[in-house]
Structures are given as structure tokens and as C-alpha cells.
Amino acid sequence: MKVLDQAASEDQVQTCSYCGNENDHGAFNCLECIYYDINKTPDAKAYDTTLPKLASFFCPATKKEETVIVIQIVQTKKDTVVGYRFLTGGNGTHDFRDFHFLTDSEIKKLAGNSL
């Protein structure tokens, strides 16, 4: 999984490994990325899994169960956050504990329903 290549200080260029965006001002403009300030959260790291993955969760914004593509998972001692993209476009972040990662049989069933 690719997360963020953390820079040692704000005057260095930081590169998002997911999309390749660079920013030399200490913050990211990349909407697909979860960013933790390494000075405030030094334990932030990529969750050990292979991505992307299909998952479902109850989305507070749409107030319904959504199937999404998980593109990033960042873990800290305090929490684990998922970065995802909706199948119809757009993106978001949410708590890891609320996601159900689809099995191969669930993915086949979902694909069969859309044909």
C-alpha cells in the first residue's frame, strides 16, 4: 500500500505516493490522500494490506449502505482511517471499524447484479 512519503521538515518537498502530487508548502492539495502531520502523529503508518479493495459501509453523508473502492488505510495508535472512492465518483474518509471488505463471492454477486 502506498501512503505518503513524509518529509523531515516543512521546507522539503513532500510527495504523495498514491497520485504523485508534490507540495513544498507542508500540506497536500491531493483529495485522494489521508495526511497526518508527522510532527503531531509520528506513529502514522500504512495499514498492512493489499489495495485497492472493494468494501461496503453505511455512509453518513448519503445515509445509505455504499459500495466503495478503498484506496488507502492509515493506522495510528489512536485510530485507523480509510480513504475511499465512490463507484460513481467522489471520495471520502471514514473509520476503519465501519467497513466490511467484500469477499470474492460477494464481488461476483455484485457484478452479476449490474449486468
Backbone as a printed PyTorch tensor [residue, N CA C, xyz], in Angstrom:
tensor([[[  0.8280,  -1.1730,   0.0000],
         [  0.0000,   0.0000,   0.0000],
         [  0.8730,   1.2360,   0.0000]],

        [[  0.4620,   2.2230,  -0.7310],
         [  1.2130,   3.4740,  -0.7780],
         [  0.4970,   4.5140,   0.0660]],

        [[  1.2470,   5.1840,   0.9090],
         [  0.6600,   6.2590,   1.7020],
         [  1.3600,   7.5400,   1.3180]],

        [[  2.0320,   8.1640,   2.2230],
         [  2.7070,   9.4270,   1.9560],
         [  4.1800,   9.3000,   2.2830]],

        [[  5.0180,   9.8060,   1.4130],
         [  6.4340,   9.8920,   1.7170],
         [  6.6020,  11.1270,   2.5900]],

        [[  6.8570,  10.9130,   3.8570],
         [  6.9300,  12.0240,   4.8050],
         [  8.2500,  12.7630,   4.6480]],

        [[  8.2010,  14.0720,   4.6540],
         [  9.4100,  14.8930,   4.6000],
         [  9.8710,  15.1680,   6.0240]],

        [[ 11.1710,  15.3840,   6.1980],
         [ 11.7270,  15.6270,   7.5240],
         [ 11.3290,  16.9990,   8.0570]],

        [[ 11.1220,  17.9580,   7.1740],
         [ 10.7040,  19.2820,   7.6080],
         [  9.8110,  19.8990,   6.5450]],

        [[  9.1200,  20.9760,   6.9400],
         [  8.1600,  21.5940,   6.0260],
         [  8.8120,  22.2500,   4.8170]],

        [[ 10.1230,  22.5110,   4.8640],
         [ 10.7700,  23.1540,   3.7270],
         [ 11.1980,  22.1490,   2.6600]],

        [[ 10.9610,  20.8680,   2.8890],
         [ 11.2670,  19.8590,   1.8920],
         [ 10.0050,  19.5240,   1.0940]],

        [[ 10.2070,  19.0670,  -0.1230],
         [  9.0760,  18.6690,  -0.9550],
         [  8.5190,  17.3620,  -0.4300]],

        [[  7.2030,  17.2910,  -0.2900],
         [  6.5170,  16.0760,   0.1090],
         [  5.7840,  15.5370,  -1.1050]],

        [[  5.8420,  14.2370,  -1.3150],
         [  5.2160,  13.6230,  -2.4730],
         [  4.1930,  12.5990,  -2.0320]],

        [[  3.0290,  12.6720,  -2.6210],
         [  2.0020,  11.6710,  -2.3860],
         [  2.3210,  10.4600,  -3.2580]],

        [[  2.5410,   9.3170,  -2.6220],
         [  2.8700,   8.1220,  -3.3880],
         [  1.6740,   7.5870,  -4.1670]],

        [[  0.4750,   7.9400,  -3.7400],
         [ -0.7190,   7.4480,  -4.4280],
         [ -0.9040,   8.1380,  -5.7810]],

        [[ -0.8580,   9.4710,  -5.7800],
         [ -1.1680,  10.1840,  -7.0200],
         [  0.0310,  10.9010,  -7.6190]],

        [[  1.1310,  11.0350,  -6.8550],
         [  2.3190,  11.6860,  -7.3820],
         [  2.3500,  13.1870,  -7.2050]],

        [[  1.3230,  13.7810,  -6.5940],
         [  1.3180,  15.2240,  -6.3760],
         [  2.4460,  15.6100,  -5.4370]],

        [[  3.0780,  16.7350,  -5.7270],
         [  4.1290,  17.2570,  -4.8690],
         [  3.6960,  18.5960,  -4.3160]],

        [[  4.1460,  18.8890,  -3.1110],
         [  3.8300,  20.1540,  -2.4920],
         [  4.9960,  20.5300,  -1.5940]],

        [[  5.5170,  21.7250,  -1.7410],
         [  6.6400,  22.1460,  -0.9180],
         [  6.2230,  23.1470,   0.1580]],

        [[  4.9370,  23.1820,   0.4820],
         [  4.4490,  24.1180,   1.4900],
         [  3.9800,  23.4130,   2.7600]],

        [[  4.2940,  22.1260,   2.9050],
         [  3.9730,  21.4220,   4.1300],
         [  2.5500,  20.8950,   4.2180]],

        [[  1.7630,  21.0060,   3.1600],
         [  0.3950,  20.4920,   3.1680],
         [  0.0900,  19.9310,   1.7890]],

        [[ -0.8840,  19.0750,   1.7300],
         [ -1.2440,  18.4500,   0.4620],
         [ -2.5360,  19.0410,  -0.0890]],

        [[ -2.6030,  19.1600,  -1.3950],
         [ -3.8290,  19.5400,  -2.0770],
         [ -4.5220,  18.3130,  -2.6450]],

        [[ -3.9400,  17.1500,  -2.4480],
         [ -4.4390,  15.9150,  -3.0200],
         [ -5.6500,  15.4330,  -2.2310]],

        [[ -6.8130,  15.3860,  -2.8580],
         [ -8.0320,  14.9940,  -2.1710],
         [ -8.1520,  13.4880,  -1.9890]],

        [[ -7.3580,  12.6930,  -2.7000],
         [ -7.4390,  11.2530,  -2.5530],
         [ -6.6090,  10.7350,  -1.3930]],

        [[ -5.9110,  11.5990,  -0.6860],
         [ -4.9500,  11.1460,   0.3110],
         [ -5.3530,  11.5340,   1.7200]],

        [[ -4.9930,  10.6450,   2.6550],
         [ -5.1170,  10.9460,   4.0720],
         [ -3.7540,  11.4490,   4.4940]],

        [[ -3.7020,  12.6120,   5.1030],
         [ -2.4220,  13.1860,   5.5000],
         [ -2.3710,  13.3600,   7.0120]],

        [[ -1.3510,  12.8280,   7.6230],
         [ -1.0730,  13.0460,   9.0410],
         [  0.2240,  13.8400,   9.1250]],

        [[  0.2180,  14.8970,   9.9110],
         [  1.4350,  15.6700,  10.1560],
         [  2.3740,  14.7900,  10.9720]],

        [[  3.5130,  14.4570,  10.4280],
         [  4.4600,  13.5460,  11.0630],
         [  4.9690,  14.1010,  12.3980]],

        [[  4.9450,  15.4140,  12.5570],
         [  5.3730,  16.0140,  13.8230],
         [  4.3280,  15.8220,  14.9190]],

        [[  3.0570,  15.7730,  14.5450],
         [  1.9750,  15.6070,  15.5220],
         [  1.5870,  14.1370,  15.7020]],

        [[  1.7740,  13.3290,  14.6670],
         [  1.3980,  11.9120,  14.7180],
         [  2.5220,  11.0710,  14.1360]],

        [[  3.6260,  10.9330,  14.8760],
         [  4.7870,  10.2300,  14.3330],
         [  4.5650,   8.7310,  14.1230]],

        [[  3.5140,   8.1770,  14.7220],
         [  3.2620,   6.7440,  14.5820],
         [  2.3640,   6.4010,  13.3970]],

        [[  1.9430,   7.3790,  12.6070],
         [  1.0760,   7.1200,  11.4440],
         [  1.8170,   6.2540,  10.4360]],

        [[  1.1370,   5.1890,   9.9940],
         [  1.7530,   4.2860,   9.0210],
         [  0.6720,   3.6290,   8.1820]],

        [[  1.0840,   3.0910,   7.0660],
         [  0.1550,   2.3670,   6.1980],
         [ -0.2840,   1.0890,   6.8830]],

        [[ -1.5750,   0.8010,   6.8140],
         [ -2.1140,  -0.4600,   7.3210],
         [ -1.6230,  -1.5780,   6.4100]],

        [[ -1.2360,  -2.6850,   6.9800],
         [ -0.6330,  -3.7680,   6.2190],
         [ -1.6890,  -4.5800,   5.4770]],

        [[ -1.9670,  -4.1940,   4.2410],
         [ -2.9060,  -4.9140,   3.3860],
         [ -2.6300,  -4.5460,   1.9320]],

        [[ -3.1940,  -5.3040,   1.0360],
         [ -3.0710,  -5.0100,  -0.3920],
         [ -4.2790,  -4.1830,  -0.8240]],

        [[ -4.0250,  -3.1120,  -1.5330],
         [ -5.0950,  -2.2370,  -2.0210],
         [ -4.9420,  -2.0440,  -3.5110]],

        [[ -5.9770,  -1.6760,  -4.2080],
         [ -7.3170,  -1.3240,  -3.7380],
         [ -8.1500,  -2.5610,  -3.3990]],

        [[ -9.2100,  -2.3230,  -2.6200],
         [-10.1670,  -3.3650,  -2.2400],
         [-11.5750,  -2.7920,  -2.3340]],

        [[-12.5300,  -3.6560,  -2.6490],
         [-13.9310,  -3.2560,  -2.5930],
         [-14.4450,  -3.4680,  -1.1770]],

        [[-15.2410,  -2.5330,  -0.7090],
         [-15.7950,  -2.6220,   0.6390],
         [-17.1650,  -1.9640,   0.6630]],

        [[-17.8850,  -2.2020,   1.7320],
         [-19.1630,  -1.5170,   1.9390],
         [-19.1740,  -0.9430,   3.3470]],

        [[-19.9340,   0.1200,   3.5240],
         [-20.1320,   0.7190,   4.8360],
         [-21.3370,   1.6410,   4.7760]],

        [[-21.9080,   1.9560,   5.9390],
         [-23.0130,   2.9030,   5.9910],
         [-22.4170,   4.2960,   5.9700]],

        [[-22.7200,   5.0340,   4.9190],
         [-22.1490,   6.3700,   4.7230],
         [-23.0480,   7.4210,   5.3720]],

        [[-22.5420,   8.1590,   6.3480],
         [-23.3450,   9.2070,   6.9770],
         [-23.7800,  10.3060,   6.0040]],

        [[-22.9580,  10.5860,   4.9870],
         [-23.2860,  11.6580,   4.0360],
         [-24.4870,  11.2940,   3.1540]],

        [[-24.5280,  10.0390,   2.6850],
         [-25.6260,   9.6250,   1.8050],
         [-26.7480,   8.9330,   2.5690]],

        [[-26.4730,   8.5760,   3.8140],
         [-27.4290,   7.8860,   4.6900],
         [-27.8820,   6.5460,   4.1190]],

        [[-26.9480,   5.8470,   3.4670],
         [-27.2490,   4.5080,   2.9550],
         [-25.9790,   3.6770,   2.8860]],

        [[-26.1670,   2.3740,   2.7240],
         [-25.0430,   1.4590,   2.5600],
         [-24.4200,   1.7100,   1.1930]],

        [[-23.1170,   1.9360,   1.1670],
         [-22.4110,   2.2420,  -0.0740],
         [-21.3380,   1.1910,  -0.3470]],

        [[-21.1640,   0.8400,  -1.6030],
         [-20.0200,   0.0400,  -2.0290],
         [-18.9790,   1.0220,  -2.5400]],

        [[-17.7500,   0.8910,  -2.0360],
         [-16.6830,   1.8380,  -2.3700],
         [-15.3940,   1.0900,  -2.6920]],

        [[-14.4690,   1.8110,  -3.2970],
         [-13.1340,   1.2910,  -3.5520],
         [-12.2090,   1.8940,  -2.4980]],

        [[-11.6610,   1.0520,  -1.6410],
         [-10.7330,   1.5220,  -0.6110],
         [ -9.3710,   1.6960,  -1.2690]],

        [[ -8.8380,   2.9200,  -1.1740],
         [ -7.5740,   3.2310,  -1.8250],
         [ -6.4520,   3.4970,  -0.8340]],

        [[ -6.7970,   3.6860,   0.4380],
         [ -5.7680,   3.9970,   1.4190],
         [ -6.2880,   3.6660,   2.8150]],

        [[ -5.4060,   3.1230,   3.6550],
         [ -5.7270,   2.8960,   5.0600],
         [ -4.5110,   3.3340,   5.8630]],

        [[ -4.7250,   4.2650,   6.7890],
         [ -3.6480,   4.7680,   7.6280],
         [ -3.9770,   4.4310,   9.0830]],

        [[ -2.9900,   3.8570,   9.7570],
         [ -3.1560,   3.3860,  11.1190],
         [ -2.2820,   4.2050,  12.0610]],

        [[ -2.8540,   4.5830,  13.2140],
         [ -2.0900,   5.2120,  14.2900],
         [ -2.4370,   4.4750,  15.5870]],

        [[ -1.7860,   4.8330,  16.6690],
         [ -2.1260,   4.2370,  17.9610],
         [ -3.5540,   4.5970,  18.3620]],

        [[ -4.0210,   5.7550,  17.9160],
         [ -5.3410,   6.2570,  18.3160],
         [ -6.4740,   5.7350,  17.4350]],

        [[ -6.2410,   5.6230,  16.1240],
         [ -7.3180,   5.2090,  15.2170],
         [ -6.7650,   4.6630,  13.9120]],

        [[ -7.6620,   4.1510,  13.0930],
         [ -7.3310,   3.6920,  11.7490],
         [ -8.3740,   4.2930,  10.8150]],

        [[ -7.9120,   4.9680,   9.7700],
         [ -8.7870,   5.7110,   8.8690],
         [ -8.6560,   5.1640,   7.4520]],

        [[ -9.8050,   5.0600,   6.7840],
         [ -9.8740,   4.5570,   5.4100],
         [-10.1270,   5.7170,   4.4580]],

        [[ -9.3520,   5.7600,   3.3670],
         [ -9.6210,   6.6740,   2.2700],
         [-10.2710,   5.8610,   1.1600]],

        [[-11.3570,   6.3510,   0.5930],
         [-12.1020,   5.5780,  -0.3960],
         [-12.6170,   6.4620,  -1.5150]],

        [[-13.0110,   5.7960,  -2.6020],
         [-13.6730,   6.4630,  -3.7290],
         [-15.0120,   5.7700,  -3.9600]],

        [[-16.0460,   6.5680,  -4.1850],
         [-17.3500,   6.0240,  -4.5550],
         [-17.2680,   5.4610,  -5.9700]],

        [[-18.0550,   4.4560,  -6.2780],
         [-18.0800,   3.8790,  -7.6270],
         [-18.5650,   4.8940,  -8.6500]],

        [[-19.3450,   5.8720,  -8.2160],
         [-19.8850,   6.8960,  -9.1050],
         [-19.0450,   8.1640,  -9.1300]],

        [[-17.9060,   8.1490,  -8.4300],
         [-17.0370,   9.3220,  -8.3660],
         [-17.0960,   9.9720,  -7.0040]],

        [[-16.1330,  10.7840,  -6.7290],
         [-16.0310,  11.4210,  -5.4210],
         [-15.2380,  10.5490,  -4.4690]],

        [[-14.9110,  11.1010,  -3.3120],
         [-14.1090,  10.3570,  -2.3620],
         [-14.4440,  10.7630,  -0.9490]],

        [[-13.8410,  10.0770,   0.0000],
         [-14.0690,  10.3990,   1.3960],
         [-13.1490,   9.6130,   2.3030]],

        [[-13.2880,   9.8640,   3.5920],
         [-12.5660,   9.1220,   4.6210],
         [-13.5560,   8.7380,   5.7030]],

        [[-13.2440,   7.6330,   6.3860],
         [-14.1370,   7.1690,   7.4460],
         [-13.3650,   6.1990,   8.3390]],

        [[-13.9010,   5.9190,   9.5250],
         [-13.2820,   4.9870,  10.4630],
         [-13.2430,   3.5730,   9.9080]],

        [[-12.1100,   2.9330,  10.0430],
         [-11.8770,   1.5720,   9.5450],
         [-12.9090,   0.5790,  10.0840]],

        [[-13.2590,   0.6930,  11.3540],
         [-14.1200,  -0.2980,  12.0020],
         [-15.5010,  -0.4170,  11.3640]],

        [[-15.9150,   0.5580,  10.5870],
         [-17.2460,   0.5420,   9.9820],
         [-17.2830,  -0.1010,   8.6000]],

        [[-16.1330,  -0.5580,   8.0950],
         [-16.0690,  -1.1300,   6.7500],
         [-16.1750,  -2.6480,   6.7770]],

        [[-16.8570,  -3.1750,   5.7670],
         [-16.8880,  -4.6190,   5.5120],
         [-16.2050,  -4.8250,   4.1680]],

        [[-15.0870,  -5.5540,   4.1750],
         [-14.3740,  -5.8150,   2.9300],
         [-15.0300,  -6.9930,   2.2280]],

        [[-15.4150,  -6.7820,   0.9640],
         [-16.1660,  -7.7870,   0.2250],
         [-15.3230,  -9.0110,  -0.0950]],

        [[-15.9470, -10.1740,   0.0280],
         [-15.2990, -11.4280,  -0.3470],
         [-15.4000, -11.5950,  -1.8630]],

        [[-14.6510, -12.5390,  -2.4120],
         [-14.7250, -12.8090,  -3.8510],
         [-16.1460, -13.1610,  -4.2740]],

        [[-16.8470, -13.9470,  -3.4860],
         [-18.2190, -14.3310,  -3.8580],
         [-19.1710, -13.1330,  -3.7950]],

        [[-18.9660, -12.2300,  -2.8470],
         [-19.7910, -11.0220,  -2.7750],
         [-19.5300, -10.1140,  -3.9750]],

        [[-18.2850, -10.0470,  -4.4110],
         [-17.9340,  -9.2170,  -5.5700],
         [-18.5740,  -9.8090,  -6.8360]],

        [[-18.5180, -11.1220,  -6.9920],
         [-19.1470, -11.7710,  -8.1530],
         [-20.6520, -11.5340,  -8.1640]],

        [[-21.2780, -11.6180,  -6.9960],
         [-22.7210, -11.3780,  -6.9050],
         [-23.0410,  -9.9230,  -7.2710]],

        [[-22.2420,  -9.0040,  -6.7630],
         [-22.4400,  -7.5810,  -7.0640],
         [-22.2660,  -7.3210,  -8.5500]],

        [[-21.2410,  -7.9070,  -9.1590],
         [-21.0010,  -7.7290, -10.6070],
         [-22.1330,  -8.3370, -11.4110]],

        [[-22.6600,  -9.4700, -10.9680],
         [-23.7730, -10.1210, -11.6700],
         [-25.0430,  -9.2970, -11.6120]],

        [[-25.2640,  -8.5680, -10.5450],
         [-26.4620,  -7.7410, -10.4010],
         [-26.4230,  -6.5170, -11.2870]],

        [[-25.2260,  -6.1090, -11.7090],
         [-25.1210,  -4.8980, -12.5240],
         [-25.1240,  -5.1850, -14.0330]],

        [[-25.1660,  -6.4480, -14.4020],
         [-25.1540,  -6.7890, -15.8220],
         [-26.5260,  -6.7410, -16.4280]]])
